[in-house]
Amino acid sequence: MNPTPMETKKTDKNLLVKGIQNMGICLILMLTGPTMLHIAFSNQDKPTYILVLIFAIVLCLGAIFFLFRGIHIIMQSLFKN
């Protein structure tokens, strides 16, 4: 009875690159979302206030989405069964 040798787990580099790309998108959205939000709140008297506010909120929500998605993909690449 020979015990089976333990297989070494290796990082899936394609998934890791995809996760890092998602984190890069998140970083860009984390910078532009709050900036647009500040611009919207400082120009409340303009007619495009609501449009810029909605766009800024979508950017902020996109940053949160890509953050969790990037972390999830990186964890999959590192600890894949």
N, C-alpha and C positions, 0 to 999 in steps of 0.2 A: 504494500500500500504506500504509494508515493504521494505525498501531499502536493497539491498543485501549487506552483510558485505564484506568489502574489503579483498581480499585474500592476505595473506602475501607472498611475493616472497622469495623463499629459493634458496640458492646456490646449483647447481647441483655438488655434490662433485666428481662424476666420471669424469665429464668434467674438473673440476678444477685440478684434479690430472693429467689428460692427458695434460692439458695446461702447468702445471709445469714441466712435463717430457719433453715437447717440448722445454721449456726454458732451461732445463738442457742440452739437446743436443746442443742447440744454444751456451751455455756457453763453452762447450767442443770444438765446432767448431770455436768459436771466439778466443780461445787460440791456437789451432793447425794450423788454416789457415794462419794467419800472420807469425807464426813461420816457417812454411814450405815455405812461400813466401820469408822470409829473407834468409833461407837456399838456396833457388833457386837462388836468386840474388847474393849471395856471392860466388856461385860456377858456374859462367857462362862459365867457360872453360871446364867443365866436359861434357861428352857425354849424361848424363841423365838430363841435364839442362831443356830441353823443357818438358820432362815428369813430372819432379817435379814441374815446373811452372804451368802446366795445372792442376795437382793434387791440388796444393795450391789454385788456382783460383776457382776450383770446391768446395773446402772446405769453402772458403770465401763466395761464393754464397749460399752454403748450410746453413751457419750461418744466413745470411739475411733471407732466406726462413723460417727457423725454428723460427726466432725471430717474424716475422709477423704472422706466423701460431700459435705460442704459445700465443701471445697477443690476437689474434682473438678468440681462444678457451677459454681463460680465460674470455674475455668479454661476450662470449655466456653463460658461466656458471653463471656469476654474474647477467646479465641483460636479461635472457631468458624470452620471453613472455609466 
